[in-house]
Amino acid sequence: MPERSIAAMVEAFPLIRLQPLAFLAIAALYAGCASAPVAAVAPLPAPTGSAALSPPSPPVAALPAPVPNPAATPPAPIPSEPAPPPPALQAALDAAEKAVAAGDAATADKHIAAAAAAAGDDAHFAYVIARVRALRFVYADDFESAAAAFLAVIPTLARHPELPDEFWSHNAMMMIREAQGDPAAALAENDQATLCAARGTWDPQERDTLAFQKDRWHRSYLTRMLAESRTGSVKQALVQYAQAALDEYRTRGFPDSVAVLEAYFAALDGKRDAALAAAKRVDPAKDDDVEDLYLVVVGLETGSDHAAAEAVRRVMRRQGGVHIAHAIMLRWLDLDAGAPRAHGFTPWHAGPR
């Protein structure tokens, strides 16, 4: 917010007709005051222009200069990126991720325990370990344990507004709650992410923009998903709220991310041509966001372009590394491909169970 200067306003005293006795009394008082020393005042420049027409204002006493408070502590500088993990911790984390990728949960648990021992009481390292622990459980379809991994560290992270880790923990929790088939709980996680960004001090240049984009995109997506489990005026209201969030996101969001939401909304509304057209606006060779690509598949399948949908699935399946989002998206692809009666909860099949 720009600083605002405050102009000093001094009213001129009105002229008063004085009675003789009153005049003598005031003159005596003035003579007594005149004998006291008076600080020299620099002469004012001669008024020009419109200022010359106004009566002179009485002198205003100068305010004393503020005295520094020796007890005041200057604000601490905002730290830069968190320190990288020490070698022993990084080696344990890397080994745990390799074990997760190989489907070896027991070995992953062993390396996660070693990582925790090497981390000490550093809040950022605690978050990194929680993320790998949650990853291990997501790949085992144990979403309750994955959520518990983040919940165990979020109170600690909340005491460190200089770190973005609480924000990203809630962001991951959103997806875990979706995987559990609970978009209402996912919306609560979205709210928590937005709140902790508001009170955070990390990345002061970009934090507000990131928080806005994440909030409006997920608010639109999750609210529209939640609407599928409701009927009547509740569904109608939720659809309206989802559309309002999408409209806000358009003003500051990414074109591909707008396109996938439009494809998703159209698919749920049964608008096959609109779903196909929106999905076709995304180039799978350039958009590496696995959640975007999942919604592209939904739009293409709704528009009956099954060959294009399968091509996007292949892109998704060959992405390297292990990630929470990747595991959940591939699970949704498998659930969507199952027999209609065997469908588990996915964003595409988000109706009442």
C-alpha positions in Angstrom: 0.0 0.0 0.0 1.5 3.4 -1.0 2.3 5.8 1.9 0.1 8.8 2.2 1.4 12.2 3.3 -0.7 14.2 5.7 -0.8 18.0 5.0 -0.7 20.2 8.1 -3.8 22.5 8.3 -3.6 25.7 10.4 -6.6 28.0 10.8 -6.0 31.7 10.9 -7.3 33.4 14.0 -10.1 36.0 13.4 -9.4 39.6 14.2 -11.0 40.8 17.4 -12.0 44.3 18.3 -10.4 44.9 21.7 -11.7 47.2 24.5 -9.1 49.6 25.8 -8.6 47.9 29.2 -8.3 44.6 27.6 -5.8 46.0 25.2 -3.6 47.3 28.1 -3.7 43.9 29.9 -2.7 42.1 26.8 0.1 44.5 26.1 1.5 44.0 29.6 1.4 40.3 29.2 3.1 40.5 25.8 5.9 42.7 27.3 6.6 40.1 30.0 6.8 37.3 27.4 9.0 39.4 25.1 11.7 39.4 27.7 12.1 35.6 27.5 14.6 34.2 25.0 13.1 33.1 21.8 14.7 30.6 19.3 15.7 32.2 16.1 13.3 31.4 13.2 14.6 31.5 9.6 12.7 34.1 7.6 10.1 32.7 5.3 10.4 33.4 1.5 8.1 36.2 0.3 4.8 34.7 -0.8 4.0 34.8 -4.5 0.9 34.1 -6.6 -2.2 33.1 -4.8 -0.3 32.6 -1.5 0.3 36.3 -1.4 -3.5 36.9 -1.0 -3.9 34.7 2.1 -3.2 36.0 5.6 -0.1 34.6 7.1 -0.5 31.6 9.4 0.8 31.7 12.9 4.1 29.9 13.5 3.8 26.2 14.4 6.2 24.7 16.9 8.5 22.1 15.5 8.0 18.6 16.8 11.0 17.0 18.5 12.8 14.3 16.5 11.7 10.8 17.4 14.1 9.1 19.8 15.1 5.6 18.8 13.9 2.9 21.2 16.9 0.8 22.2 14.6 -2.1 23.2 13.1 -2.3 19.7 14.3 -5.2 17.6 14.5 -4.7 13.9 12.5 -7.3 11.9 14.5 -10.4 11.1 15.3 -10.8 7.4 13.3 -13.4 5.5 15.4 -16.4 5.0 16.2 -17.8 1.6 15.6 -21.3 0.5 15.8 -24.0 3.2 19.2 -25.6 3.6 19.7 -28.8 1.6 19.6 -32.1 3.5 22.9 -33.4 4.8 24.4 -36.3 2.8 23.2 -39.0 5.1 19.6 -37.7 5.1 19.6 -37.3 1.3 21.0 -40.8 0.7 18.3 -42.3 2.9 15.6 -40.3 1.1 16.8 -41.4 -2.3 17.0 -45.0 -1.2 13.5 -44.9 0.2 12.1 -43.5 -3.1 13.9 -46.2 -5.1 12.3 -48.8 -2.8 8.9 -47.3 -3.3 9.4 -47.4 -7.1 10.3 -51.0 -6.8 7.3 -51.9 -4.7 9.4 -52.8 -1.7 7.6 -51.3 1.2 9.7 -53.0 3.9 12.9 -51.6 2.5 11.3 -48.2 2.1 10.3 -48.2 5.7 13.8 -49.0 6.8 15.3 -46.1 4.8 12.6 -43.7 6.0 13.5 -44.6 9.6 17.1 -43.9 8.8 16.2 -40.5 7.3 14.2 -39.6 10.4 17.2 -40.4 12.6 19.5 -38.2 10.4 17.1 -35.3 10.3 17.2 -34.1 13.9 14.6 -31.5 14.9 14.8 -29.5 11.7 11.2 -28.5 10.7 11.9 -28.6 6.9 13.6 -32.0 7.1 10.6 -33.3 9.0 8.4 -32.2 6.1 10.6 -33.8 3.5 10.5 -37.1 5.5 6.7 -36.9 5.9 6.3 -36.4 2.1 8.4 -39.5 1.4 6.5 -41.5 4.1 3.2 -40.4 2.6 4.5 -41.4 -0.9 5.2 -44.9 0.4 1.7 -45.3 1.7 0.0 -43.8 -1.4 1.7 -46.4 -3.6 0.3 -49.0 -1.3 -3.3 -47.5 -1.6 -3.2 -46.8 2.1 -4.4 -43.2 2.0 -5.3 -43.0 5.7 -1.7 -43.6 6.7 -0.5 -41.2 4.0 -2.7 -38.5 5.5 -1.4 -39.3 9.0 2.1 -38.7 7.8 1.4 -35.1 7.0 -0.9 -34.5 10.0 1.9 -35.5 12.3 4.1 -32.6 11.1 1.6 -29.9 10.2 1.4 -28.4 13.7 5.2 -28.0 13.7 5.2 -26.5 10.2 2.5 -24.0 11.2 5.1 -22.5 13.6 7.4 -21.7 10.7 5.7 -19.2 8.4 9.0 -18.6 6.7 8.8 -22.1 5.1 6.3 -23.0 2.3 6.1 -26.6 3.7 2.8 -26.3 5.5 1.2 -24.9 2.3 2.5 -27.8 0.2 1.5 -30.3 2.9 -2.1 -29.2 2.6 -1.8 -29.2 -1.2 -0.8 -32.9 -1.0 -3.5 -33.6 1.5 -6.1 -32.3 -1.0 -5.2 -35.0 -3.4 -5.1 -37.7 -0.7 -8.6 -36.7 0.4 -9.8 -36.9 -3.3 -8.3 -40.4 -3.5 -10.3 -41.3 -0.4 -13.4 -40.1 -2.3 -14.0 -37.1 0.0 -14.0 -33.8 -2.0 -15.5 -31.9 0.9 -12.5 -32.8 3.1 -10.3 -31.9 0.1 -11.9 -28.4 0.0 -11.1 -28.0 3.7 -7.5 -28.7 2.9 -7.6 -26.1 0.1 -8.9 -23.6 2.6 -6.0 -24.4 5.0 -3.5 -24.0 2.2 -4.9 -20.6 1.3 -4.9 -19.5 5.0 -1.3 -20.5 5.7 -0.2 -18.7 2.5 -1.9 -15.6 3.8 0.0 -15.7 7.1 3.3 -16.9 5.6 6.4 -14.9 4.9 8.0 -17.2 2.3 8.5 -16.0 -1.3 6.9 -12.5 -0.7 7.0 -11.7 -4.4 5.1 -14.7 -5.7 3.3 -16.2 -2.7 0.0 -14.3 -3.3 -0.2 -15.2 -6.9 0.6 -18.9 -6.3 -2.0 -19.0 -3.5 -4.7 -17.4 -5.7 -4.0 -19.7 -8.6 -4.0 -22.8 -6.4 -7.1 -21.8 -4.5 -9.3 -20.9 -7.4 -8.3 -23.9 -9.6 -8.9 -26.4 -6.8 -12.0 -24.6 -5.5 -13.5 -24.8 -9.0 -12.4 -28.4 -9.5 -13.4 -29.8 -6.1 -16.7 -27.9 -5.8 -17.8 -29.2 -9.2 -16.7 -32.7 -8.1 -18.6 -32.4 -4.9 -21.7 -31.3 -6.8 -21.9 -34.7 -8.4 -22.8 -36.3 -5.1 -25.7 -33.9 -4.4 -29.1 -33.3 -5.9 -31.6 -30.5 -6.2 -30.8 -27.0 -5.1 -27.6 -28.1 -3.3 -26.2 -29.4 -6.6 -27.3 -26.3 -8.4 -25.6 -24.0 -5.9 -22.4 -26.0 -5.9 -22.3 -25.9 -9.7 -22.7 -22.2 -9.7 -20.0 -21.8 -7.1 -17.6 -23.9 -9.1 -18.3 -21.9 -12.2 -17.6 -18.6 -10.3 -14.3 -19.9 -9.1 -13.4 -21.0 -12.6 -14.3 -17.5 -13.9 -12.0 -15.9 -11.3 -9.2 -18.3 -12.2 -9.4 -17.3 -15.9 -8.3 -13.8 -15.0 -4.9 -14.9 -13.6 -4.5 -18.6 -14.5 -2.9 -20.7 -17.2 -4.6 -21.5 -20.5 -4.1 -25.2 -20.3 -5.4 -25.3 -16.7 -8.5 -23.4 -17.8 -9.0 -25.8 -20.7 -8.9 -28.9 -18.6 -11.4 -27.5 -16.2 -13.7 -26.6 -19.1 -13.3 -30.2 -20.4 -14.1 -31.6 -17.0 -17.2 -29.4 -16.5 -18.5 -30.3 -19.9 -17.9 -34.0 -19.4 -19.9 -34.0 -16.1 -22.7 -31.9 -17.9 -22.8 -34.5 -20.7 -21.7 -31.9 -23.3 -19.6 -34.2 -25.5 -18.6 -31.7 -28.2 -17.6 -29.1 -25.7 -15.6 -31.6 -23.6 -13.7 -32.8 -26.7 -13.0 -29.3 -28.0 -11.6 -28.2 -24.6 -9.5 -31.3 -24.2 -8.0 -30.8 -27.7 -6.7 -27.4 -26.7 -4.1 -29.1 -24.4 -0.9 -30.5 -26.0 0.2 -33.6 -24.0 3.7 -33.2 -25.3 4.0 -29.8 -23.6 1.8 -30.1 -20.5 3.6 -32.4 -18.0 1.1 -31.8 -15.2 -0.3 -35.3 -14.6 -3.6 -34.0 -13.1 -4.1 -31.9 -16.2 -3.5 -34.9 -18.4 -6.0 -37.0 -16.4 -8.7 -34.4 -17.1 -7.7 -34.3 -20.8 -8.4 -38.1 -20.9 -11.8 -37.5 -19.3 -12.6 -34.9 -22.0 -11.4 -37.0 -24.9 -13.2 -40.1 -23.7 -16.4 -38.1 -23.2 -16.0 -36.8 -26.8 -15.4 -40.4 -28.0 -11.9 -39.8 -29.2 -10.7 -43.0 -27.6 -7.4 -43.2 -29.7 -6.3 -39.7 -28.5 -7.3 -40.6 -24.9 -5.1 -43.7 -25.0 -2.2 -41.7 -26.4 -2.5 -39.4 -23.4 -2.6 -42.4 -21.0 0.7 -43.6 -22.5 2.3 -40.2 -21.8 1.1 -40.4 -18.2 2.3 -43.9 -17.6 5.8 -43.3 -18.9 6.5 -40.3 -16.8 9.6 -41.0 -14.6 10.0 -40.9 -10.9 7.6 -41.5 -8.1 5.1 -38.8 -7.0 2.0 -38.7 -4.9 0.0 -37.2 -7.8 1.3 -39.7 -10.3 0.2 -42.7 -8.2 -3.3 -41.3 -7.7 -3.8 -40.4 -11.3 -2.8 -43.8 -12.6 -5.1 -45.4 -10.0 -7.9 -43.3 -11.3 -7.2 -44.3 -14.9 -7.5 -48.0 -13.8 -10.7 -47.4 -11.9 -12.3 -45.5 -14.8 -11.4 -48.3 -17.2 -13.2 -50.9 -15.1 -16.7 -52.2 -15.5 -19.3 -49.5 -14.7 -20.5 -51.3 -11.6 -16.9 -51.8 -10.4 -16.0 -48.1 -10.6 -14.5 -46.7 -7.4 -14.5 -43.0 -6.7 -12.7 -40.8 -9.3 -13.3 -37.2 -10.4 -15.1 -38.6 -13.5 -17.3 -40.9 -11.4 -17.9 -38.8 -8.4 -21.6 -39.5 -7.8 -23.0 -41.1 -4.7 -21.4 -44.4 -3.8 
